[in-house]
Amino acid sequence: MAKNNNKKAVPEARAALNQMKLETANELGLSNYQNMDKGNLTARQNGYVGGNMTKKLVEMAEQQMSGKQQ
């Protein structure tokens, strides 16, 4: 199994990012993502979760930078 060497820029955000990952997976129909063996998912399914998280984070940053809060 590959070791993840990624370092978080803001370690305090870990819990919020994990929650966002679970919410995003649920929106994509992967309702039991937290307990799921990620190795049994296709690369496409795993990529959708990360890609949609990135899309949401970019949208949040754009709104914050433009002064428009949700």
C-alpha positions, 0 to 999 in steps of 0.5 A: 500500500502506498504511503501518503507523504502529503503535508497539510498546509493548515493541519487544523483544517484536517477535520473539516476537510474529512467532513467535506470529503464525506459530504462530497462522497455522499452527494456522489452516491457513495453513502458509506464512503467512510467505512468503504475499502477505497481499493475496491472503488474505481480510479474514476470514483475516487477521482470524482470525490477529490475533483468535486472537493477541489471544485467546491474549495475553489468556488469558496475561495473565489467567493471569499476573494470577491467579498461574497460570502454564502 
